[in-house]
Amino acid sequence: MTMETMKQHGAFSWNELLTTDVAGAKAFYGELLGWTLQDINNNGTDYTMINVGDAQMGGIMGVPPQAQGMPPSWGAYVTVDDVDAMTSRVEQLGGKVSVPPTDIPGVGRFTVIQDPQGATLSLISYSTMDPT
């Protein structure tokens, strides 16, 4: 997937694991899938980039303090042109906003939504070409 594709409205663009055992997740997925993992500090948070070949495909991080108690889970991000506009659209269509639009410094703006059946999805508008 190219950076241009990732920035296209409606494209799945990022996958992220929130886990209670980052080291264990890195060992498991690195061995299982052959991922190259790179630890970085992302705005004061420890973060592990997932690389497949030369392409950054996602990340792994600890469950953030505001979500303590949630089980480890993968989240998918879909690119949208305007996160704020999409949140009102979600509600008009019978969905719910679980996490209001929130800035990720140097990356963009995201929100977490639920569809009318309760499935969760993250929406993101990137401020830069690099999704990290």
RACOR-V288548 format. One record per pair of residues at least 24 apart in sequence whose C-alpha atoms are under 10 Angstrom apart, sorted by the first residue. I is the first residue (numbers start at 1). J is the second residue. If there is no record, write none. Layout:
i=(I	I)
j=(J	J)
This chain:
i=(1	1	1	2	2	3	3	3	3	3	3	4	5	6	6	6	6	6	6	6	6	7	7	7	7	7	7	7	7	7	7	7	7	8	8	8	8	8	8	9	9	9	9	9	9	9	9	10	10	10	10	10	10	10	11	11	11	11	11	12	12	12	12	12	12	12	12	13	13	13	13	13	13	13	13	13	13	14	14	14	14	14	14	14	14	14	14	14	14	14	14	15	15	15	15	15	15	15	15	15	15	15	15	16	16	16	16	16	16	16	16	16	16	16	16	16	17	17	17	17	17	17	17	17	17	17	17	17	18	18	18	18	18	18	18	18	18	18	18	18	18	19	19	19	19	19	19	19	19	19	19	20	20	20	20	20	20	20	20	20	20	21	21	21	21	21	22	22	22	22	22	22	22	22	23	23	23	23	25	25	25	26	26	26	26	40	42	42	42	42	42	43	43	43	47	49	56	56	56	57	57	58	58	59	75	75	75	75	76	76	76	76	76	77	77	77	77	77	77	77	77	78	78	78	78	78	78	79	79	79	79	79	79	80	80	80	80	80	80	81	81	81	81	82	82	82	82	82	82	83	83	83	83	83	83	83	83	83	83	84	84	84	84	84	84	86	86	86	86	87	87	87	87	90	90	90	91	91	95	95	96	97	97	98	103	104	105	106	106	106	107	107	108)
j=(55	56	57	55	56	55	56	128	129	130	131	129	79	77	78	79	80	126	129	130	131	78	79	80	81	124	125	126	127	128	129	130	131	78	79	80	81	125	126	78	79	80	81	82	123	124	125	77	78	79	80	81	123	124	77	78	79	80	123	76	77	78	79	80	122	123	124	57	58	76	77	78	79	80	123	124	131	56	57	58	59	75	76	77	78	79	122	123	124	131	132	50	56	57	58	59	60	74	75	76	77	78	122	48	49	50	57	58	59	60	61	73	74	75	76	77	48	58	59	60	61	62	63	72	73	74	75	76	59	60	61	62	63	64	67	70	71	72	73	74	75	60	61	62	63	64	70	71	72	73	74	61	62	63	64	68	69	70	71	72	73	60	61	62	63	72	46	47	48	60	61	62	63	72	48	60	61	62	60	61	72	50	59	60	61	132	104	105	106	107	132	104	105	106	132	132	130	131	132	131	132	131	132	132	112	120	121	122	112	120	121	122	123	110	111	112	121	122	123	124	125	110	121	122	123	124	125	110	122	123	124	125	126	109	110	123	124	125	126	123	124	125	126	109	110	123	124	125	126	108	109	110	111	112	122	123	124	125	126	109	110	111	123	124	125	111	113	123	124	111	112	113	123	114	115	116	115	116	119	120	120	121	122	122	127	132	132	130	131	132	131	132	132)
